Structures are given as structure tokens and as C-alpha cells.
């Protein structure tokens, strides 16, 4: 009797599992999906990759499409809603539907270009604008080596009202203001931690600025803008020494390299005590970068919606190419230029790369050694890799 009951339970469990994983054949005769509503997205994906993202490049259209996902989704404020009655609908496509209003907000400067480029693809897709914006961003990121395959959902209703101004953080905002803005946007769904803010800023590893310094449009935030890696988190910790263009622009601080622009907000978040540990923890930790960004992106893309009411079509997103190299100190960087990161070091992180080694160490050990050897120009001339390796023998590893 007991065996018969057990057999019945097992059979029911297997049947339930089969029901959950059952797939439907799509009309294209090629793809299958767990939900028939996702079938139409395969053709939209392929069109985007081939015709909009230049055959699968991780280039400017990807950078701008990813920026658009954020600028649309963050347009929600329960705090403003309490005062004005409506605080925005989150990821509802309002930034494109009410382009003539929202693109005039200072924080959205220049975003009209990607909206206009996407418009014919939105119209041909038979998707809501709200769904298309988030879907296009996820498809674009899948072209970038090292990126995670992002989650996508459909079923959002398009906006009927524009989002209010002042919902998109600016690069000249303080850390207090930025963290407060995220907390407000996510306040109806459990809030958004400082660590999640840092995770969302992983997007800057494939980002660029067109309008911070108009004299150098398209200037990236790190030296590997076509790769979804942790180079951004290395270079934002280096001491700024140069403006790549005119300098003196609002929201910009000195960069460590020519050809690279540093946002004031990135510089301050990399050094603030609430975020610097998390910032440093991403260096050469690709699994964490992928999982943290994927989770934060997922939460962002459903702002203003109940995820349970949407259809998960994440299976449509292809696996991105793998990452083939680690983050590193840029060429011609010397130990002296690492000082800025040391002053804010709070967890073991790779700091310097003499020869073929990275070194991990506690802050106290680093500071003691650097004070004795690196900051004294005379002694630093005779400091060798072997001596440094000996000093770090309990903390060094070969990559």
C-alpha cells in the first residue's frame, strides 16, 4: 500500500514537472518556447542583432539602448506621487511615447537620438514600446563578451502620462542624492541597497558619454568599452590626472587616461564608505559582475509593474560571447598612480600588476609596504618584483 502511494506521488510529481517544462513549437518552424507569446520575439531579436546592432557588435547602439532602459525605468517616484498624485510609471515606455517632453529634461540630454533610431523597429515589432525598450537593451548586451544573458519580460502596458522631471540621477549629484533617488524609486518593492546601485553601474563598463564634454562625443568610461568586464572598476579607482577634452564640464572629474571620461558620480561612489567595498569587490570577479548586474537589471526593468503579471521570455536572449581576458592596470601605469585606491581600500582586491602577477593583500599590509617602499622615490627605484613577491608571499596569486 505504501509503495503504491509512493508511486502515485512520484507519478504526479513527474507529470507536474513535465507540465512546467513543456515547450510549444513556434510558427517559424525553428524555435520553441515555454510560452507561445514569446515566439514572436525570436524574429525581433534576429532583426535587431543584424540590422540595428550591426550584425552583433557591442558598439554605440548597444551603449545607448542600455542607457535608454535605465532612463525609462527609473522614471518613477512614490515620493512625488504623494505630492503630485502621479510620480511616473517606471518601465512604461514614457520616455519614447512622450519624447517631446521627457527628452527635454536635462538628465535625458541626447537620448532622443536612440529613441528615433529605435522607432521603426518598435513599429515593426508589434510590441509595446515599454516592452521593446527593455528587450532591445537585453538583446544588445548579449553581443558583449563577458556579459550575462539578461532576463526579459513582456506584457507591460504603455504609458498614458509622461514621467516627472528629476527622476533620473545626474552625474553631478551627490552620493546621498543618488542613493536616495534609487531608494525612492524602489520604495514600493522593498527598496534598493547601495550594493545594488553599484551592481547596476556595471553597465558603465560598456558605456560612453556624448554630451558631458561635447568636444569629445562618444568617449568611453573605461579602456575596454566593447567588453563587459571589470576594467571600469579598476580605472575608476586610479588617481585622475587629465581631462580628455576641454575640462571644467559639469559632472566630470579628471580621468586616469586620455581618451577616457570619468563621471563625478562614478568617482565619488568608488570612494564612498557605503559603496567602495562593493565597488572593489567586482575587480576580476566576473561571476559576481554577471550575477549582480543581472539581478539588478531584472528589478529595474519591471519597475512600475508586478512581475507575476508579466510573461518571462528570457529564453529568447542568446548567451553572450565569453570573456577572454582579465582586468589589468592600463599600460604605462606605475605603482604611484595606485595611491587613490589604497586610501579607500577595504577588502582584498587586485591593485598592481608588476610583470605577470596580480597581488591581493589587506589594506594595512599594502599601506605599510607602500609607505616604506613606493612613496619614497629613492627606495622605489630598487624595489624589485621578487622582493615584493616575498613581502606578499601569503597573499599573492598567479593569474
Long-range contacts (C-beta under 8 A, 24 or more apart in sequence): 33-313, 33-315, 33-316, 34-312, 34-315, 35-311, 35-312, 35-313, 37-154, 37-155, 37-311, 37-313, 38-154, 38-311, 38-313, 38-315, 38-316, 40-126, 41-127, 41-135, 41-152, 41-154, 41-313, 41-316, 42-316, 44-121, 44-125, 44-127, 44-132, 44-135, 45-135, 45-139, 45-316, 45-317, 45-318, 47-121, 47-124, 48-121, 48-136, 48-139, 48-140, 49-139, 49-143, 51-121, 52-117, 52-118, 52-121, 52-136, 53-139, 53-140, 53-143, 56-143, 57-143, 57-226, 58-140, 58-143, 58-144, 58-145, 58-206, 58-226, 58-227, 58-228, 59-226, 60-208, 60-218, 61-114, 61-117, 61-140, 62-140, 62-141, 62-143, 62-144, 62-206, 63-206, 63-207, 63-208, 63-225, 64-111, 64-113, 64-114, 64-117, 65-114, 65-118, 65-133, 65-136, 65-137, 65-140, 66-137, 66-140, 66-141, 66-203, 66-206, 66-207, 67-111, 67-114, 67-203, 67-207, 68-95, 68-96, 68-111, 68-114, 68-115, 68-118, 68-133, 68-136, 68-137, 69-133, 69-134, 69-136, 69-137, 69-138, 69-297, 69-300, 69-301, 70-168, 70-200, 70-203, 70-300, 71-95, 71-107, 71-108, 71-111, 71-168, 72-96, 72-130, 72-133, 72-134, 73-134, 73-300, 73-301, 73-303, 73-304, 74-167, 74-168, 74-169, 74-181, 74-182, 74-185, 74-300, 74-303, 75-102, 75-163, 75-164, 75-167, 75-168, 76-163, 76-167, 76-185, 76-303, 76-304, 77-164, 77-167, 77-184, 77-185, 78-184, 78-187, 78-188, 79-184, 79-187, 80-164, 80-167, 84-164, 86-161, 86-164, 87-164, 87-167, 88-162, 88-163, 88-164, 88-167, 88-304, 89-159, 89-161, 89-163, 89-304, 90-185, 90-302, 90-303, 90-304, 90-305, 91-130, 91-133, 91-134, 91-156, 91-300, 91-301, 91-302, 91-303, 91-304, 91-305, 92-130, 92-156, 92-157, 92-158, 92-159, 92-304, 93-128, 93-129, 93-130, 93-131, 93-132, 93-133, 93-156, 93-158, 93-159, 94-159, 94-161, 94-162, 94-163, 95-133, 95-163, 96-122, 96-129, 96-133, 97-129, 97-158, 97-159, 97-162, 98-159, 98-161, 98-162, 98-163, 101-162, 102-162, 102-163, 105-165, 105-166, 105-168, 106-170, 107-166, 107-168, 107-169, 107-170, 108-168, 109-211, 110-210, 110-211, 127-154, 128-154, 128-156, 128-157, 128-158, 129-158, 129-159, 130-156, 130-157, 130-158, 130-159, 131-155, 131-156, 134-301, 137-301, 138-297, 138-301, 138-317, 139-317, 141-206, 141-228, 141-320, 142-317, 142-318, 142-319, 142-320, 143-320, 143-321, 144-206, 144-226, 144-227, 144-228, 144-320, 144-321, 145-226, 145-227, 145-228, 145-229, 145-320, 145-321, 145-322, 145-323, 145-324, 146-227, 146-228, 146-229, 146-286, 146-289, 146-290, 146-320, 146-321, 146-322, 146-323, 147-206, 147-228, 147-290, 147-320, 148-290, 148-291, 148-293, 148-294, 148-320, 149-294, 149-314, 149-317, 149-318, 149-319, 149-320, 150-294, 150-297, 150-298, 150-314, 150-317, 151-294, 151-297, 151-298, 151-301, 151-312, 151-314, 151-317, 152-301, 152-312, 152-313, 152-314, 152-316, 152-317, 153-301, 153-302, 153-305, 153-307, 153-310, 153-311, 153-312, 153-313, 153-314, 154-310, 154-311, 154-313, 155-305, 155-309, 155-310, 155-311, 156-304, 156-305, 156-310, 169-265, 170-251, 170-265, 171-212, 171-250, 171-251, 171-252, 171-263, 171-264, 171-265, 171-266, 172-250, 172-251, 172-264, 172-265, 173-265, 174-268, 175-265, 175-268, 175-269, 175-272, 175-274, 175-275, 178-265, 178-269, 179-274, 185-303, 186-299, 186-303, 189-299, 189-303, 192-299, 194-274, 194-275, 194-278, 195-275, 195-278, 195-292, 196-292, 196-295, 196-296, 196-299, 197-269, 197-275, 198-269, 198-275, 198-278, 198-279, 198-282, 198-292, 199-278, 199-292, 199-293, 199-295, 199-296, 200-293, 200-296, 200-297, 200-300, 201-266, 201-269, 202-228, 202-232, 202-282, 202-289, 202-292, 202-293, 202-296, 203-293, 203-297, 204-232, 204-263, 204-266, 205-229, 205-230, 205-231, 205-232, 205-233, 205-289, 208-261, 209-261, 209-263, 212-249, 212-250, 212-251, 212-252, 212-261, 212-263, 213-243, 213-244, 213-245, 213-246, 213-247, 213-249, 213-252, 213-261, 215-245, 215-246, 216-244, 216-245, 216-261, 219-244, 219-245, 219-259, 219-260, 219-261, 220-259, 220-260, 220-261, 221-260, 221-261, 221-262, 221-263, 221-266, 222-260, 223-257, 223-259, 223-260, 223-330, 227-323, 227-325, 228-289, 228-320, 228-323, 229-286, 229-289, 229-323, 229-325, 229-326, 229-327, 230-282, 230-283, 230-284, 230-285, 230-286, 230-289, 230-327, 231-327, 231-328, 233-270, 233-279, 233-280, 233-282, 233-283, 233-327, 234-283, 234-327, 234-328, 234-329, 234-350, 235-260, 235-330, 236-262, 236-266, 236-267, 236-270, 236-279, 237-270, 237-279, 237-280, 237-338, 237-340, 237-341, 237-344, 238-329, 238-330, 238-333, 238-337, 238-338, 238-340, 238-341, 239-337, 239-338, 239-339, 239-340, 240-267, 240-340, 241-337, 256-330, 256-333, 256-337, 257-330, 270-344, 271-340, 271-344, 273-346, 276-344, 276-346, 277-346, 277-347, 280-341, 280-344, 280-345, 280-346, 280-347, 280-349, 281-347, 281-349, 283-327, 283-349, 283-350, 284-326, 284-327, 284-350, 284-358, 284-399, 286-323, 326-358, 326-399, 328-353, 329-353, 335-370, 335-374, 335-380, 336-374, 336-375, 336-380, 338-370, 339-370, 339-375, 342-366, 342-367, 342-370, 348-395, 354-385, 354-388, 355-385, 356-398, 356-399, 357-385, 357-389, 357-396, 357-397, 357-398, 357-399, 358-397, 358-399, 359-388, 359-392, 359-395, 359-396, 360-395, 360-396, 360-397, 361-392, 361-395, 361-396, 362-395, 365-392, 365-395
